[in-house]
Amino acid sequence: MAAAIMITTEMVDAAFGATAARTRPDDSDPFRVGDFVVYPTHGVGKVERVGPEEFAGHKLNIVRISFAENRMTLRIPLARARAAGLRKIATNEALAAAMLTLEGRPRVSRLLWAKRAQGYLAKINSGDLGALAEVVRDLQSAADGTGSSFSQRNLFELAIERFASESAAIEGASRAATIERLTRLLQQRSRPAVGPDPVRV
């Protein structure tokens, strides 16, 4: 049986020092207080604080983000923030490109709904504005609930809310007004055309 190893305070300090979050020198665009940011699985939030906080007697540099929509606060080690998918909100150019995607013809897949739903959820949780636009575009028939399933409507609503939240933050508009504008836009679109069969590997 292996001998027990005595863990000293110095060892713990060294471990925290090695892994403690700190801004990377090559990060030319760090997160700042007041920034709107996107966390993949939670959507748009606002940076409340960037700096050291004490955990179990040790200090770590963290990014504290508040999500007003669900009254949640998230703390992420600063050095792990990018790897965790945290990013600043998209640029106006990225929003314009996403709007072009959203306004395009929906793509209809012949895959079973369970497989499609997994793909849609993965796109929603990617935090990518363009991917969100694709989900909204392809599930827009769920907007009025006609001929759509409960799970389809749920995915559509989640995608359009995430898309609208980031769009509103970029444009300085209200989320509710943005959702209303997007819904009107989708209602004006033509019926979806059946696209080619998906490629099977």
Secondary structure by P-SEA (a helix, b strand, c coil): cccbbbbcaaaaaaaaaaccccccccccccccccbbbbcccccccccccbbbbbccccccbbbbbbbcccbbbbbccccccccccccccccaaaaaaaaaaaaccbbbbcccaaaaaaaaaaaaacccaaaaaaaaaaaccccccccccaaaaaaaaaaaaaaaaaaaaaacccaaaaaaaaaaaaaaccccccccccccc
